[in-house]
Structure formats: structure tokens, C-alpha cells
Amino acid sequence: MNSIRRRWFARDLESAPKVLPVTVVIGARQTGKTTLVRSLGPSRAYFTLDDVGMLDQAERHPDALI
């Protein structure tokens, strides 16, 4: 795949951090969530809860992630 198709909600996802400190992207497996978030650029911290250590931290000390 040479290019990523622009998703219809990408503009909303780009503007969400201006209003909300945390934006959660959820959906079915293998639908391009990670690809979409990474395509927005490195300006925001990105965490995946697929990482067991990150999931544990999010459950025990969520404020530490912000």
C-alpha cells in the first residue's frame, strides 16, 4: 500500500486534543486505528493498551499517563 486513505473522521480526531486532554480511539481489530493515530504526527503521546505493562499502569495509576 503506497498511501493511506484519509478517513472521514481524521479532522475530528486532529482537533479533539485541543478540547480534550485525552482522546481514545476504539474499534474492531485490524481496522487501522493505530495507523490512523500514527499518521496524525508525533505531537501527542500515544499509548496502546495492547502492551500489558501499559494496561496495568492505566488501571492502577491512570493520572501518571497524562
Secondary structure, DSSP 8 states (H G I E B T S, - for coil): --S----TTHHHHHHHHHH-S------STTSSHHHHHHHT-TTS----TTSHHHHHHHHH-GGGG-
